[in-house]
């Protein structure tokens, strides 16, 4: 009798996990907890690691940058990446920034300044303030918060006041833009976050 009850309980738990929210097409399922899910129009199987932050940071809307043009105080300033993905600078106007690294943007600015304004411009770009991350669901105080380099999902939950009593405390859902496309993944609490991420803490099933 005890063994039959155990088997029935296990089956119900597996069924609940299979039917959890966010496990349908377009979702990357954490490979530590099961097979990957279909993503993309072709149904390509993509591992959970695809959304891990890697390579140089790519700029996007709401990042604030410190641009230094050496010897040019009128150009050295803080610039926000606007809704179109560009920064507006004196002399050269709008410069596309979204999707570029800080080094690539510095080269773009230098190239434009070299085209008739400054003979040998020396330009550096660094991120002054990253775009915020968002957290919602079963946390005490969800909302928009400043991103800090090195953050994990667990840090984000702490910033939002911690879990509610009904929260799933083992993994969270993260939505992230990767190469211009949004992906959603179930990730462990130790997963590194990136600027602009949306974190959803789901309600536990039992």
N, C-alpha and C positions, 0 to 999 in steps of 0.2 A: 504493500500500500504506500509506504514511504517513498519507495523508488518511483512508483507511478506518479506520485505528486511532484517529485523533483523533476521528472521528465516533462510533465505538463507545464510547470512553472518556467522551466528553461525555454520551452517552445514559445510561450507567451512573451517572454522577454525578448527573444529574437524577432518575433513578429512586430513588437513595438518598435524596436530599433530600426527594422526595415522600413517601417511606415513613418519614421520621424519626419518633421517638416524639413524642407531643404534638401531632400535626397533624390530629387527627380532630375530630368535632363537639364544640362547647364550647370550642374553642381560637380565639383571635384570632391570626392570623399576621401578623408584622411586614410592613407594606406596602412596606418597602424591599426585600423579598426575594420578593414575590409577592402574589397576590390574597388578600383577607381570607377567613377561614374562617367557617362558620356558627356563630352563637352564639344562645343563647336558645331557648325552646320553639318560637317561630315561625320559627326559622332566619334571623333578621334578620342582615344583613351589617353588622358593626361594625368600623370602622377601628381600627388599632393605637393611635391617639392617645386612644381612649376611656379607657384606664387611666392616662394621664398624670396626675400629681398636679396638681390645679387647684382654685381656690376656697379657702375657709377650711378648715383642718384639722378633721376630724370625729373626735370622741373615740370610744374603744372600750375594751373590757376590757383591763386591765393598764396603762393610762395612769395616771400619778400626777400629781395636780394640786395647785397651790398656790392655795388660796381665801383671799382677803383680804376680810374684812368690816370696813370702817374703823370704828375706835372700839370694836370687839368682839373683844377678845383671846381670849375663850372660843370663838369661832367660827372665827377665823383659824387655819388649819392646813393640813397636807398630807393629801390624801384620795386613795385608790386607787379606780379604777373597778373594781368587783367583777365576778364572773362573770355577774351579772344585768344588767350595764351601768349600775349606779347607784353613787352615792356616799352614804355615811351621815354625816349631819351632826347635831350637837346641835340641839335644839328642833324641827327640821323633818323629821328622819328621813331616809328614802331619797329621793334626788332622781335621776330618770333622767338619765343623761349620755351614753350611747352614741348616736352619730348626731347629736349636737349640736356646734356650734362652741363655743369658750370664751366668746364674747360671748353666745350664746344661753343657755348654762348660767348665766352670771352673772345674766342677766335672770330666769331661772327661780328661782334662789335668792333674789334680791331680792324677787320677787313673793310667794314663800312667807313670807319674813320679814316683809313688809309686812302680811300677813294675820293680825295680832294679836300680833306679837312686837316689831317695831322700826318706828317711825313712818316714817322716810325712810332705809332702808338703802342704803349705797353698797358695791357688791360688784365685785371683779375676780377673774378666773380666768385662770391661765396654766398651760401644761404644764410640770411640773417634770421629769418623766422620761417619754419616749415608750415605748410598748410595744415589745418587741424585734422584730428580724427574724430569720429562719431561713435557713440556707444549707446545702445538701447536694449530694451528687454528687461530681464530679471536682475536689474541692478538698482541700487538705492536712488541714484540721481543720474539718469541718463542725459545725454546732450552732446554738445560740441566742446572739445577740449584741445588745448595746445599740444602739439606733438613734441616729444623729447626724444632725441637720438638714443637708440638702444632699447626702446620700449618693447615689452612683450604684452600679450593679451592679458596676462595676470596683472601687470602694472596698470593697464587701462581700467580693469575692473576695480582696482584699489582707488584710482583717481575718481571713479564714479561712485564711491562710497561703499563698495563691496557688494556681495551677492544679497539678493532677497532670500527669505527662507525657502522659496519654491524653485530656486535656480538649479539648473544643471551645472554642477561644479567640475565637470571632467573635460568638457570641450566647448568651444564656441564657434559661431559662424562668422567668417570674415569675408567681406566683399572688397575686392581690390582691382584696380586697373593695371593690367599687364600688357605692355605693347599696344596700348590704346583700346584694349578690350576688357570689359568687366568680367571677373570670375568670382564665383562664390565657393568657399571651401569650409569644411568642418576641420578645425585645427585644435591641437592641444593648447593648454594655457601657457606653455613655454614658447609658443610660436612668436617670432619677431614680427612686430607691426611695422607698417610703412605709413608715411604721411598720406592723408586722404582716405585711409581705411575706414570702413564701417563695420563695427563689431556688434553682433547680436548675441546676447546671452539668453538661451531658450529656457523654458520651463521644464523641469525634470518630469519624466513620465511616471515614476513611482519611487 
